[in-house]
Amino acid sequence: MILGAGPGGYEAAQVAASSGADVTLIERNSIGGSAVLTDVVPSKTLIATADMMTRFSDAGRLGIENTKGKAPFCKWT
């Protein structure tokens, strides 16, 4: 039995199961843990987005149309 399906618990369950153990993984919330779901990853996404918007805020000086927050992010990746 493994309590918590964050990165460590999830990995432990996979390793134990691949070794032939019967595994029960118990998680109160969603699989992924707080680092993935609410803390580290979402904040890094917000920081990266703010950085990208800052970089493009002066794009007009380079002859690139500045759309002031309406840029097609899907075309940048």
Buried (B, 14 or more C-beta within 10 A) or exposed (E): EBEBBBEEBBEBBEEBEEEEEEBEBEBEEEBBBEEBBEEEEEEEEEEEEEEEEEEBEEEEEEEEEBEEEEBEEEEEE
